[in-house]
Amino acid sequence: MGMVVKHNLTAMNSNRMLGLTTTSQAKATEKLSSGYKINRAADDAAGLAISEKMRKQIRGLTQASLNAQDGISAVQTADGALNEVHDMIQRLTELTVKAANGTLSESDRSAVQNEVDQLVTEIDRVATTTKFNETYLLRGSSGGSVGKLTYDVADAALQGEFASATGLKELNKATGTIGVSVNVPTPNPGQEGLSAKAMTTTQFSSKTVGPIGNTTYVLVESTMKLDTAPASVSKLSVSGVVKGINETSSNATPSIKAFSSMNDLMSAIKAEYGEDIKAVTSYVNDKGELELRVETFADVNDPIDLSLHVGADSALDNKLYMNLSMLSARGLGLNGLDVSGVSGDAATASIDTVAEALQKVSAQRSSLGAIQNRLEHTIANLDNVVENTTAAEASIRDTDMATQMVEYSNNQILAQAGQAMLAQSNQATSGVLSLLQ
């Protein structure tokens, strides 16, 4: 090309090539600083689509692994609770075998029965309160509602029995409790049941509960000698009055049962309706009145189904199903466990009941252990897939730092060279001035 001044094509060419180098340098800088060789769809449209699909699988499987770990935590929570239930049932085994021995008296078996009642109540409490992440694990499911307790069986069984009790507060469907007033009667019930001799010597103060069924329960608190009683005759003691009432009314209908302590009175009510009542306690209400709180056993619910999602897709193959039975006292058949009595017959029959309950808990714990082992394998497999998919995604998406650094260095050299050539091209036309001088 001749010597022209209107168009400096050499400089234009140098400038165009420098622009290309600068653009390439900017992309190399972006890839080195971000760590990704695909920063926008234009960098690699197909690679972006493939890598995003892999990312979806990686994120889903990572969460699935966490789901499985949460499942293990739930299993361990349930198993820990059932371990305590196992220990309590083993203690019940000892107590039933002990009470079945003929060397024990009726009062001895009554003492054993007290511990049995407490253990059964605690087994029921553990089952109805154990939960993981606000989900009840051992309550079962009622009509599809996990953890919902109903008391229909106890309500039906006790409705007629408690209907005539003074101050009755009907069964609370939410808590399964019944309230009954403790009254101070005038005159004292049972007074007419004492012998003629006793009637002429002793008066007593008492409280009553009932009538429950055909029985009024009387607590004899104190006795005093009547002013009209002969000086030579002693008043009856509290135990003497209790004995007199019970002997007189034992065959009567309705009957009166007398006790010298509130604990004995409450234990008698508990024993009479043991299959439906798990505890009877006393309390003072907000009016300052003494009442009894009667707690009932909940109905047996269906097992709950906890489904763990352990995959990245919606396929049902990715669901792991875990059943947990309702292992309350009624669910284990321990409600109303009776080891009392003059003979050990009731205790002997209870040994098999406890053995059956033990088997139910063992079966559930065995199932939980198997599920935990399976979940551990599930987690190992998920983590392996995540690792290998991540490696594949990285090969598509991540910057090869060594290769990109070589390109960056090349572009840096080309940029410096281009700048130099552009400068030289801009100086080349200055030679025209020599011709014009």
SULWO-V59046 format. One record per pair of residues at least 24 apart in sequence whose ideal C-beta (glycine too) atoms are under 7 Angstrom apart, sorted by sequence separation. I is the first residue (numbers start at 0). J is the second residue. D is the distance in Angstrom with one decimal. If there is no record, write none. Layout:
i:I j:J d:D
i:I j:J d:D
//
This chain:
i:91 j:115 d:6.4
i:182 j:206 d:6.4
i:200 j:224 d:6.3
i:201 j:225 d:6.7
i:332 j:356 d:5.8
i:150 j:175 d:4.1
i:181 j:206 d:5.1
i:182 j:207 d:5.1
i:200 j:225 d:6.1
i:300 j:325 d:4.5
i:331 j:356 d:4.0
i:199 j:225 d:6.9
i:265 j:291 d:6.7
i:299 j:325 d:5.8
i:91 j:118 d:5.7
i:148 j:175 d:6.8
i:181 j:208 d:5.7
i:188 j:215 d:5.7
i:217 j:244 d:6.6
i:90 j:118 d:6.1
i:189 j:217 d:5.3
i:200 j:228 d:4.2
i:331 j:359 d:5.7
i:179 j:208 d:5.9
i:188 j:217 d:5.7
i:199 j:228 d:6.0
i:297 j:327 d:6.1
i:299 j:329 d:5.4
i:87 j:118 d:4.9
i:299 j:330 d:4.9
i:200 j:232 d:5.0
i:296 j:328 d:5.9
i:297 j:329 d:6.7
i:201 j:234 d:4.6
i:296 j:329 d:4.6
i:326 j:359 d:6.8
i:87 j:121 d:6.3
i:200 j:234 d:5.6
i:201 j:235 d:4.2
i:326 j:360 d:6.3
i:87 j:122 d:5.4
i:200 j:235 d:6.8
i:203 j:240 d:5.0
i:326 j:363 d:6.3
i:84 j:122 d:5.5
i:197 j:235 d:5.6
i:215 j:253 d:6.6
i:217 j:255 d:5.8
i:219 j:257 d:5.6
i:296 j:334 d:4.7
i:201 j:240 d:6.5
i:213 j:252 d:5.6
i:214 j:253 d:6.5
i:217 j:256 d:6.8
i:324 j:363 d:5.7
i:213 j:253 d:4.4
i:214 j:254 d:5.1
i:215 j:255 d:5.1
i:216 j:256 d:5.5
i:217 j:257 d:4.4
i:218 j:258 d:5.7
i:219 j:259 d:5.8
i:84 j:125 d:5.8
i:213 j:254 d:6.1
i:217 j:258 d:7.0
i:83 j:125 d:6.1
i:214 j:256 d:5.7
i:210 j:253 d:5.9
i:218 j:261 d:5.7
i:80 j:125 d:5.4
i:164 j:209 d:5.5
i:164 j:210 d:6.5
i:197 j:243 d:5.6
i:218 j:264 d:5.3
i:163 j:210 d:5.3
i:164 j:211 d:5.3
i:216 j:264 d:5.1
i:80 j:129 d:4.2
i:194 j:243 d:6.4
i:321 j:370 d:5.4
i:161 j:211 d:5.8
i:193 j:243 d:4.8
i:160 j:211 d:5.7
i:193 j:244 d:6.8
i:216 j:267 d:6.5
i:277 j:328 d:6.4
i:77 j:129 d:6.8
i:160 j:212 d:4.5
i:192 j:244 d:5.3
i:216 j:268 d:6.5
i:76 j:129 d:6.9
i:193 j:247 d:6.7
i:76 j:131 d:4.5
i:189 j:244 d:4.0
i:192 j:247 d:3.7
i:192 j:248 d:5.0
i:208 j:264 d:6.7
i:80 j:137 d:6.5
i:211 j:268 d:6.6
i:277 j:334 d:6.8
i:73 j:131 d:4.4
i:319 j:377 d:7.0
i:72 j:131 d:6.8
i:77 j:136 d:4.5
i:189 j:248 d:6.9
i:76 j:136 d:6.4
i:77 j:137 d:6.5
i:274 j:334 d:5.4
i:274 j:335 d:3.5
i:273 j:335 d:3.8
i:73 j:136 d:6.7
i:192 j:255 d:6.4
i:273 j:337 d:6.3
i:189 j:255 d:4.9
i:188 j:255 d:5.8
i:189 j:257 d:5.8
i:309 j:377 d:5.2
i:270 j:339 d:6.8
i:309 j:381 d:6.9
i:208 j:291 d:6.2
i:180 j:288 d:6.7
i:181 j:289 d:4.2
i:181 j:290 d:6.2
i:180 j:290 d:5.6
i:181 j:291 d:6.3
i:179 j:290 d:6.5
i:160 j:272 d:6.8
i:178 j:290 d:5.4
i:179 j:291 d:4.6
i:178 j:292 d:6.3
i:179 j:293 d:6.5
i:157 j:272 d:6.3
i:176 j:292 d:5.7
i:177 j:293 d:4.1
i:176 j:293 d:6.3
i:157 j:275 d:5.7
i:176 j:294 d:5.4
i:177 j:295 d:7.0
i:156 j:275 d:4.7
i:175 j:294 d:6.4
i:175 j:295 d:4.5
i:153 j:275 d:4.1
i:175 j:297 d:5.8
i:170 j:295 d:6.9
i:153 j:295 d:3.6
i:153 j:296 d:5.9
i:150 j:295 d:5.4
i:152 j:298 d:5.1
i:150 j:297 d:5.8
i:151 j:298 d:5.6
i:149 j:297 d:6.6
i:150 j:298 d:6.4
i:148 j:297 d:4.2
i:149 j:298 d:4.7
i:116 j:269 d:6.6
i:123 j:277 d:5.8
i:120 j:277 d:5.1
i:119 j:277 d:6.8
i:120 j:278 d:5.3
i:145 j:303 d:5.1
i:141 j:300 d:4.8
i:140 j:300 d:5.6
i:139 j:300 d:2.9
i:140 j:301 d:5.1
i:138 j:300 d:6.4
i:139 j:301 d:5.6
i:139 j:302 d:5.9
i:140 j:303 d:4.6
i:139 j:303 d:5.7
i:127 j:297 d:6.6
i:123 j:296 d:6.7
i:139 j:324 d:6.7
i:137 j:323 d:6.3
i:139 j:325 d:3.1
i:136 j:323 d:5.5
i:138 j:325 d:5.9
i:137 j:325 d:6.4
i:137 j:326 d:5.0
i:126 j:325 d:6.9
i:126 j:326 d:4.9
i:127 j:327 d:5.9
i:126 j:327 d:4.2
i:123 j:327 d:5.0
i:126 j:330 d:7.0
i:123 j:328 d:3.8
i:122 j:328 d:5.4
i:119 j:328 d:5.1
i:122 j:331 d:6.9
i:122 j:333 d:6.4
i:119 j:333 d:5.0
i:119 j:334 d:7.0
i:119 j:336 d:5.6
i:115 j:336 d:5.7
i:115 j:338 d:5.6
i:112 j:338 d:5.4
i:111 j:338 d:5.5
i:112 j:339 d:4.5
i:108 j:338 d:5.9
i:109 j:339 d:5.7
i:108 j:339 d:4.9
i:73 j:305 d:6.7
i:108 j:340 d:6.2
i:105 j:340 d:6.8
i:105 j:341 d:5.0
i:70 j:307 d:4.2
i:108 j:346 d:6.8
i:67 j:307 d:6.3
i:98 j:338 d:3.7
i:103 j:343 d:6.9
i:66 j:307 d:5.7
i:66 j:308 d:5.5
i:67 j:309 d:4.9
i:84 j:326 d:6.6
i:101 j:343 d:5.9
i:66 j:309 d:5.9
i:95 j:338 d:5.6
i:100 j:343 d:6.2
i:94 j:338 d:6.5
i:99 j:343 d:4.2
i:63 j:308 d:6.5
i:81 j:326 d:6.9
i:98 j:343 d:6.1
i:63 j:309 d:4.9
i:77 j:323 d:6.2
i:63 j:310 d:5.4
i:99 j:346 d:4.1
i:63 j:311 d:6.0
i:98 j:346 d:3.5
i:99 j:347 d:4.4
i:60 j:311 d:4.8
i:70 j:321 d:7.0
i:95 j:346 d:5.3
i:99 j:350 d:6.5
i:59 j:311 d:2.8
i:95 j:349 d:4.5
i:96 j:350 d:6.1
i:56 j:311 d:5.1
i:95 j:350 d:4.7
i:95 j:353 d:5.4
i:92 j:353 d:5.3
i:91 j:353 d:4.8
i:88 j:353 d:6.2
i:88 j:356 d:5.6
i:88 j:357 d:4.9
i:88 j:360 d:6.3
i:85 j:360 d:5.5
i:84 j:360 d:5.5
i:81 j:360 d:5.6
i:81 j:363 d:6.3
i:81 j:364 d:5.1
i:78 j:364 d:5.8
i:78 j:367 d:5.0
i:77 j:367 d:5.9
i:74 j:367 d:5.0
i:74 j:370 d:5.8
i:74 j:371 d:4.8
i:71 j:371 d:5.6
i:71 j:374 d:5.0
i:70 j:374 d:5.3
i:67 j:374 d:4.9
i:67 j:377 d:4.9
i:68 j:378 d:6.3
i:67 j:378 d:4.9
i:64 j:378 d:5.3
i:67 j:381 d:6.8
i:64 j:381 d:4.2
i:63 j:381 d:5.5
i:64 j:382 d:5.8
i:60 j:381 d:5.2
i:64 j:385 d:7.0
i:60 j:384 d:5.6
i:61 j:385 d:5.6
i:60 j:385 d:4.9
i:57 j:385 d:5.6
i:57 j:388 d:5.3
i:56 j:388 d:5.6
i:57 j:389 d:5.6
i:53 j:388 d:5.5
i:57 j:392 d:6.6
i:53 j:391 d:6.1
i:54 j:392 d:6.1
i:53 j:392 d:4.0
i:50 j:392 d:5.1
i:50 j:395 d:4.5
i:49 j:395 d:5.9
i:50 j:396 d:4.4
i:46 j:395 d:4.9
i:37 j:396 d:5.3
i:36 j:396 d:7.0
i:35 j:396 d:5.7
i:36 j:397 d:6.6
i:35 j:397 d:6.2
i:36 j:398 d:4.5
i:34 j:397 d:6.3
i:35 j:398 d:5.9
i:34 j:398 d:5.4
i:31 j:398 d:6.5
i:30 j:398 d:4.6
i:31 j:400 d:6.9
i:31 j:403 d:5.6
i:30 j:403 d:5.3
i:31 j:404 d:6.9
i:27 j:403 d:5.9
i:31 j:407 d:6.2
i:27 j:406 d:5.2
i:28 j:407 d:6.9
i:27 j:407 d:4.2
i:24 j:407 d:7.0
i:27 j:410 d:5.8
i:24 j:410 d:4.1
i:23 j:410 d:5.1
i:24 j:411 d:6.8
i:20 j:410 d:5.5
i:24 j:414 d:5.9
i:20 j:413 d:4.4
i:21 j:414 d:6.3
i:20 j:414 d:4.9
i:17 j:414 d:6.7
i:20 j:417 d:5.4
i:17 j:417 d:3.5
i:16 j:417 d:5.6
i:17 j:418 d:6.4
i:13 j:417 d:6.1
i:17 j:421 d:5.9
i:13 j:420 d:4.4
i:14 j:421 d:5.7
i:13 j:421 d:4.1
i:10 j:421 d:6.0
i:13 j:424 d:4.8
i:10 j:424 d:3.6
i:9 j:424 d:4.1
i:10 j:425 d:5.2
i:7 j:424 d:6.3
i:7 j:425 d:7.0
i:9 j:427 d:6.1
i:7 j:428 d:5.7
i:4 j:428 d:5.6
i:4 j:431 d:5.6
i:2 j:431 d:5.8
//
